[in-house]
Amino acid sequence: MKIKPILFGLSTLLIVACNQTDKKITLNPTEDKTATFKNDPLLAGYMDIEKALVNDDASAAADAGKTLATSIKTFDDKSLTAKQSYIFLKMKDDLLENAEHIGENADKIDHQREHFKMLSEDFYELLKNVKAPIPLYKINCPMYKEGSFWLSSTKEVKNPYYGASMSTCGEVEETLN
């Protein structure tokens, strides 16, 4: 008769473990976002790239891309919840690839902007699940590549995809905080 309590205990443990796995894999952006990027090296790197592209400065964008790539490689995800860490680790390779492409192409600003578009999409997904330490604005430019957005620390539109040639193309679509 001791087998029944043991089987019951094991089945309960298995159900709890499966539920924990499901919670870790399910991406629900409405979950608590109390964790934040410790010292914000990733967000700072992203913003440095944005600023450089707004200023049409491919060299500064490359430097910022290299710095961001290093920050991504060394980012300690222990400040994040298990779910947030899972999301970061899932996106880490894409974030790194785009940061490295921006860093390696100091003479190709159009190429940097294409990778900034992908980097923005990944950062947006990440920041829907991890609280940003400051309000961020998702700004969309319908003219670039059939509609592209970026994240900005201000509501003022300064377009990183067109720089000085079309600096005010875009409109705030969403506030993240």
Salt bridges, closest charged atoms under 4 A:
ASP56 OD1 - ARG113 NH2 2.56
ASP76 OD1 - LYS78 NZ 3.80
GLU97 OE2 - HIS101 NE2 3.97
GLU100 OE2 - LYS73 NZ 3.68
GLU114 OE2 - LYS145 NZ 3.62
GLU121 OE2 - LYS117 NZ 2.77
GLU125 OE2 - LYS128 NZ 3.49
GLU173 OE1 - LYS138 NZ 3.69
